[in-house]
């Protein structure tokens, strides 16, 4: 009974452009747990009991919020379903991590260190080397990069089929980036690496994004760019922040050019709104210098 409602709920959200895979997984886990007790409807106490079996407070909160939202949906059809009160496991809001704008020589050092991730006769070190390079050169999300297929590298650039909210887009590539990807494909062929995914491990499939994050952080620590375990610092996602900032640094300094640039950058990064792109911008010496120069022009009554 619960699984039937879950299917309707998931279908509704996916029709709105959401992937909803993690929520679907959690709801089916809850349905299996509740079904073991013979439940045909959502019961508040059962939700509490299931959440208390979680491995951490954050996991319990995620479980609770997912089931609570689902219970509100199905109670509209059948009031017998109980809806747990909000906030039982806390709100779970965390401050936004401060991005690290990565220097070009740091990117090169991380890419070089990636070549020592595993034995040189496997594809994995080359995969991480070129994967990190592509993220730095294009600002792709890690999920987008790992979802790329070999045939997504086309004459006009890269076809991103797994963008946020299911959106697709075509991104152009610098000649050097294309040459690097072609070199990676040649290395794949030489080592006999198979699979349709563009970036693959020895098993012929793309590495999991969690593994990519772990490898990046490990290399950053190894090179002294990040502190010991438990401390904040350079993250894989910072390559995307860095791309956005460096892109703006290279833009002409007049207001109209910047406006056009931000609109184009927003589309290139796959954002639904330019407001989302502003979150990726951080103050750097170059940008602060340009802002100071523009402010000086305004103060003198000149065009800025």
C-alpha positions in Angstrom: 0.0 0.0 0.0 2.7 2.5 1.0 4.8 1.6 -2.1 1.9 2.5 -4.3 1.7 5.9 -2.8 5.4 6.3 -3.0 5.3 5.7 -6.7 2.7 8.4 -7.2 4.7 10.8 -5.0 8.0 10.2 -6.8 6.3 10.5 -10.2 4.8 13.8 -9.3 8.2 15.3 -8.2 10.0 13.9 -11.3 7.4 15.5 -13.5 8.5 18.8 -12.0 12.1 18.2 -13.1 13.6 16.7 -9.9 15.7 13.6 -9.8 14.3 12.6 -6.4 16.4 9.4 -6.3 17.6 9.8 -2.7 14.1 10.6 -1.5 12.7 7.5 -3.3 15.4 5.3 -1.8 14.6 6.5 1.8 10.9 6.2 1.3 11.2 2.6 0.2 13.4 1.8 3.1 10.8 3.2 5.4 8.0 1.3 3.7 10.0 -1.9 4.1 10.6 -1.2 7.8 6.9 -0.3 8.5 5.7 -3.2 6.4 7.6 -5.5 8.7 5.2 -4.5 11.4 2.2 -4.9 9.1 1.6 -1.1 8.8 -0.7 0.0 6.0 -0.6 3.7 7.0 2.0 6.1 8.3 2.2 6.1 12.1 4.2 8.8 13.9 5.7 6.4 16.5 6.9 4.1 13.7 8.6 7.0 12.0 10.4 7.9 15.2 11.5 4.3 15.7 12.8 4.1 12.2 14.7 7.4 12.4 16.3 6.3 15.7 18.0 3.4 13.9 20.0 5.8 11.8 23.7 5.9 12.0 23.9 9.7 12.9 21.8 12.7 13.8 22.1 14.1 10.3 20.9 10.8 8.7 18.0 10.6 11.2 17.0 14.2 10.3 17.1 13.5 6.6 15.0 10.4 7.1 12.5 12.2 9.2 12.1 15.2 6.9 11.6 12.9 3.8 8.9 10.8 5.4 7.2 13.8 7.0 6.9 15.5 3.6 5.6 12.3 2.1 3.0 11.9 4.9 1.6 15.4 4.3 1.1 14.4 0.6 -0.8 11.2 1.2 -2.8 12.5 4.2 -4.5 14.8 1.7 -6.0 11.6 0.2 -6.5 9.6 3.3 -6.7 11.3 6.7 -5.8 8.1 8.5 -2.1 8.7 7.7 -0.4 10.5 10.6 1.9 13.5 10.0 4.8 13.9 12.5 5.3 17.4 13.9 8.0 19.5 12.2 11.5 19.9 13.6 11.6 16.9 15.9 15.2 16.1 14.8 16.2 19.7 14.4 16.4 21.9 11.4 19.9 20.9 10.4 20.9 24.2 8.8 24.7 24.5 8.4 26.6 27.6 7.4 27.7 27.8 3.8 31.3 26.7 3.5 33.7 29.4 2.5 35.1 28.5 -0.9 38.8 28.4 -1.6 39.9 30.0 -4.8 42.6 27.7 -6.1 45.7 29.0 -7.7 46.7 27.7 -11.2 49.9 26.1 -9.8 47.9 24.3 -7.1 45.6 22.8 -9.8 48.6 21.6 -11.7 50.1 20.1 -8.5 46.9 18.2 -7.7 46.6 16.9 -11.3 50.3 15.8 -11.2 49.8 14.1 -7.8 46.7 12.3 -9.1 48.9 10.3 -11.5 50.3 8.5 -8.4 46.9 7.5 -7.1 47.3 3.9 -8.2 49.6 1.7 -10.2 50.7 3.3 -13.5 49.4 0.3 -15.5 45.7 1.1 -14.6 43.5 3.8 -15.9 42.5 5.3 -12.5 45.4 7.7 -12.1 44.8 9.1 -15.5 41.1 9.3 -14.9 41.5 11.5 -11.8 44.2 13.6 -13.5 42.0 14.5 -16.5 38.8 14.6 -14.4 40.2 17.3 -12.1 41.6 19.1 -15.1 38.3 19.2 -16.9 36.5 20.5 -13.8 39.0 23.3 -13.5 38.8 24.2 -17.2 35.0 24.1 -17.5 33.5 24.6 -14.0 31.3 21.5 -14.5 29.6 19.9 -11.5 31.3 16.6 -10.5 28.0 14.8 -11.1 27.8 16.2 -14.6 31.4 15.3 -15.4 31.0 11.7 -14.1 27.8 11.3 -16.1 29.5 12.1 -19.4 29.6 9.4 -22.1 32.3 9.0 -24.7 30.0 10.1 -27.5 29.2 13.4 -25.6 32.5 14.8 -26.8 31.4 16.2 -30.1 32.8 18.7 -32.7 31.1 21.7 -31.0 32.1 20.8 -27.4 30.7 18.7 -24.7 27.1 17.7 -24.3 26.1 17.8 -20.7 23.1 15.5 -20.4 22.9 15.1 -16.6 22.6 18.7 -15.5 20.6 19.9 -12.5 16.8 19.4 -12.7 17.4 17.2 -15.8 18.6 20.0 -18.0 20.9 19.5 -20.9 23.3 21.9 -22.4 26.3 22.2 -24.8 29.5 23.7 -23.5 32.3 24.9 -25.7 35.8 23.8 -25.0 39.2 25.5 -25.4 41.4 23.7 -27.9 43.8 22.7 -25.1 40.9 21.1 -23.1 39.8 19.1 -26.2 43.4 18.0 -26.8 43.6 16.8 -23.2 40.4 14.8 -23.5 41.6 13.2 -26.7 44.8 12.3 -25.0 42.9 10.7 -22.2 40.8 8.7 -24.7 44.0 7.5 -26.4 45.4 6.5 -23.0 42.2 4.5 -22.3 42.6 2.7 -25.6 46.2 1.9 -24.9 45.5 0.5 -21.4 42.4 -1.4 -22.7 39.9 0.4 -20.5 36.4 -0.2 -21.7 33.0 1.2 -20.9 30.7 3.9 -22.3 31.4 6.4 -19.5 33.9 9.0 -20.5 35.8 8.7 -17.2 36.3 5.2 -16.0 38.1 3.1 -13.4 39.5 -0.4 -14.0 36.0 -1.8 -13.7 34.9 0.1 -16.8 32.5 2.5 -15.0 32.8 6.1 -13.8 34.1 6.4 -10.2 31.5 7.4 -7.6 31.4 11.1 -6.9 32.1 10.4 -3.2 35.3 8.6 -4.3 36.3 11.6 -6.4 35.8 13.9 -3.5 37.9 11.7 -1.2 40.7 11.5 -3.7 40.8 15.2 -4.2 40.8 16.0 -0.5 43.5 13.4 0.1 45.7 14.9 -2.5 45.1 18.5 -1.2 46.2 17.3 2.3 49.2 15.5 0.9 50.3 18.7 -0.8 49.7 20.9 2.3 46.7 22.7 0.8 44.3 21.5 3.4 44.6 20.7 7.1 44.2 17.4 8.9 41.0 15.4 9.1 38.2 17.3 10.8 39.3 20.7 9.5 37.8 22.7 6.7 39.7 23.6 3.6 40.0 23.1 -0.2 37.2 21.0 -1.7 36.6 19.5 -5.1 33.6 21.9 -5.6 36.0 24.8 -5.2 37.2 24.1 -8.7 33.8 25.3 -9.9 34.0 28.4 -7.7 37.4 29.1 -9.0 36.3 28.8 -12.6 33.5 31.4 -12.0 35.8 33.9 -10.3 38.7 33.6 -12.8 36.2 33.9 -15.6 35.0 37.2 -14.2 38.5 38.4 -13.6 39.2 38.1 -17.4 36.1 40.1 -18.3 36.4 43.8 -19.5 35.7 46.2 -16.7 32.7 48.2 -18.2 29.3 47.6 -16.7 27.6 46.4 -19.8 30.3 43.8 -20.6 30.1 42.5 -17.1 26.3 42.2 -17.3 26.5 40.2 -20.5 29.3 38.1 -19.1 27.4 37.1 -16.0 24.3 36.1 -18.1 26.5 34.0 -20.3 28.4 32.5 -17.4 25.1 31.6 -15.7 24.0 29.6 -18.8 27.5 28.0 -19.2 27.4 26.8 -15.5 23.9 25.4 -16.0 22.2 27.7 -13.5 18.4 28.3 -13.6 18.9 32.0 -12.6 21.8 34.4 -12.7 21.2 35.0 -9.0 22.6 31.5 -8.4 25.8 32.4 -10.2 26.4 35.3 -7.8 26.9 32.7 -5.0 30.0 31.5 -6.8 31.8 34.8 -6.8 34.4 35.6 -4.1 36.6 38.6 -3.6 40.1 38.2 -5.0 42.9 40.8 -5.3 42.1 41.2 -9.0 38.4 41.8 -8.5 39.0 44.1 -5.5 41.4 46.2 -7.6 38.9 46.5 -10.4 36.2 47.5 -8.0 38.4 50.1 -6.4 39.2 51.5 -9.9 35.5 51.6 -10.8 34.7 53.4 -7.5 37.4 55.9 -8.2 35.9 56.7 -11.6 32.5 57.1 -10.1 33.9 59.4 -7.4 35.6 61.5 -10.1 32.3 61.7 -12.1 33.7 59.5 -14.9 31.8 56.7 -16.7 32.3 53.3 -15.0 
